[in-house]
């Protein structure tokens, strides 16, 4: 069963309430009786300051700091475009319980035009006040970086069905070409809009709760550049089912235009 990689319903509400306190939360049951599992599988703990652009969102998703006031995330993590003050972003820490964490409320959400649950899985969240002192993550505007080995990160579990994590986890996953990925998913991939990454043997992957977080790599100047947004997959870290990510380069111009309309 294909799953969005986000937390939903009561768990998302619980996460919003407990991010600043305890974040050991059981994964919710899926509608088909299975378990929706949040998080990076097969990861290791990130160091403080290693990925300063990482954002944790109170609905149970991840994101990346696009600009001091904008967070790039997945469309399926948010509601319709419009004013929205219900989201809290936690930034600046790998430990969600750290006393030095930065928390900022949202004031507006921009969801990709035409999003209907199939592709176009990107959105921007505008923060009520800009965040200072943190690096932003630039996005790829060319397919030149849509290959090789990528880094993924999120406040994820070390195993499918595992508990919510307090500390940011990271992992590396290799590019999987569209033809191979579509053969695994029996034609469900949208090649122009999505990019796949993972090992044929499984074991390392993003998972529910990592939705909206970035997939990134080094560019020609050795700076981090975002090539994907955690979107969906069949289970988590299963053999022959790589993670499926929104292909940022395809939407780069639309993202930049939307960001400009929101104040940059």
N, C-alpha and C positions, 0 to 999 in steps of 0.2 A: 504494500500500500504506500503510495506516495504521500509524503508529509511536508507541509510547510515547516520551515525550521524556526518556528516561533512558539512561545508559550501562549496559551489562550485562557479565557474564562477566569475561573476562580484563582488559578495559579498566578496569572498576571496581576490580579488585584492583590494577592498575597505578597507578591514580589515588591510591588510599589510600597507596601506598608512596612516591609522588613528589610529592604536594602540597607538601611542605615543601622540595622541591628543584626539579627541572625538571619542567615540566608541558607539554611538547610531546609529545602522544601521538596516534598515528594513530587515526582512527575505525575501529571494527570492521566487519567484513562482516556483513550481515544474512543470515538464513537463506535468503532468496530470491535471494541473490547481489547484492543492492543494498548500499548503504552506509548505516549508521545514523549520523546526523550530530548531534553534540552542539551546543548553543549558540544564543545570540542572533544572528540574522542582520540585517544592516543597522544595527547599533548603533554607538554611540560610547562612548569610555571614560568611566566614572563618576569623579567626583572623590572623593578620600579624605574620608570622613565624610558623603558625600551621602546614602547609604542605610545608616545604621549597623545596621539590623536584618537586613541580608542575611547568609545563612549558606551556606557551602559544605560539603557532606557527602561523606564519603570513599567512598561507593559510587557517586559520580558524579552526584549530584543537588544541587539547591538547596533552600533553605528560608528561612523568616522567623522571627525571634525573637518568639514569641508572648508569652513572659514570660521573666524572667531564667533560668529553668531549662527552658523548653519551646520546641521548634522545630516549627513547623507546616510540613508537607511533603506529598507525594503518597503515597497508599497503595501505589501500584505501585513505589515506591522502597524499601519496607521489607518485612520478613517478617511473620509472624503476631504478634499481640499477646503480649507477655511480656517477661521479662528479656532484655536485649540489651546487651552491652558491646563490640560489634564496630564501632560507628560512631564516627568522629571528626568533630567539627564544627569548622570554621575560621571565625573571626569577627573583626570589628573592622578589617578591611583590605580594600582593593580589589586589592592585590598579594598573591597567594598565597605569594610568596616573602619577603614583608616580615618583618623580624626582630621587628616589633611585633605580629604576628598572635597571636590567642588560639586555642588548641586545647583542646577539652574532649571527653572520651569520653562516650558514651551509657551509660545503665544500664537503660533500659526503652523499649519501643516500644508505642504504642497505634495499631492500625490500625482504620479505620472498620468497625464491625460490619456484617456482610453483604457486605463487599467481595468481588467475584468477577471483577474485571477489566472490569466494565461499569458505570460510574458509581461513586458513593461514593468518589471518589479523593482521600481526605485521610487524614492520619495525624499523630500527635504523637510526637516523640522527646524523652524526658526526659534531661537532661544530668546527669552525676554530681555536678557542682557548679554553682551558679548563676553566671551571668556578670554582672559589675558594670560600670557605666560606659557601657553601650550602650543606645540607645533600642529599645523594642519596637515592633511594628507591630500596631495594633488591627485587628480584623476588622469588616467590615460586618455588621450584624444586621438590615438593612433593604435592600430593593431600590432605595432612593432613589439609590444611587451606582452601580447596575449599568447605566451608560450613559455616553456621552461619550467622552473620550480617556483611555487608560490608559498607565501606565508599566510596562515589564517590565525585568528586569535578570537577569544571570547571567554566569557565567564562560564565555561562549560564543564561537563562531566567527563570523567576518564573512561566511562563505559556507557553503552546504550542502556537507558533506564536508570542511570545513576542520579544522584542528588545534585541540586544547584551548587555551584562553586562560589566560594568567597574570593578566591584569587584568580586573576587572569591567566588563562592557559594559552599556549601557542603551539603550532605544529606546522610542518611543511608538507605540501602535496604537489605531485607533478601534474602538468597539463595532460588532458585527455582530448584527442581530436574529436571533432563533431561526428564524424562517421562512426567511430568506435563507440562514443557515448550514446549515440542514437540507436545503435544496435543493442546496447544494454537495456535501454529504456523503450525499445520497440516503437520508435518514431515519435516519442513525446517531446523531444528537445526541439527548441526553436533555434536553429543554428546561427542565424544572424544576431539574435538577441541574447543568447546564453552561451556560457563557457563552462566546461567541465574540468574537474581536477580530482585526482585520487589514485589510489593504488588498486590494480586488478585484484590483489590479494586482500584488500580491505585493511582494516585495523587503524587507519588514521583518517579523520573526517571532521567536518562540522556537523551539527545536529540541531534539533529543535531548541530554541532559546538563543542560538547564535545568529538567527535571522537578522539581516540588515547590517551585520558586521562586514568589514572589508576583507577581501583577498588581495594581497599586494606583493610586490617584488621590488628589487632594485632597478633603477633606470640607468641610463648611460653615464650619469654623473654620480652614481652610487646613492642617490636619494630614493626614499620609498615612493612608490607610485601605485595607486589603486587600479586594479584591473577587473575586479569582480565584487559583487554584493551577495552575501549568503542568501540563497533563495529556497531551494528545496532538494529533496532526494528521497530515495527508497530506503527507509530505515536510516541507520547511521553506521558508517564504516563497514558496511557489508561488502563481501567480495563481488566484483563486477557491477557495483552500483556507485560510481563516483558522485561527489557532490556537484550540484548544478547551481551556477552562479549567474547573476545578471551580468552581461558583458558590458562593462562601463564604457569602453571605447565607442560602442555603437550609439550610446545615449549621451555622449560627452557634450555635444552641442546643445541638446535639449536641457541637460542638467545645468550647464553654464547659463543658459538663457533664463531658466527658472530661478537660479540663484541671484541673477542680476535683478529680476523682478521683485525679489524678497529683500533686496538691500545689499546684495553681494556676500 
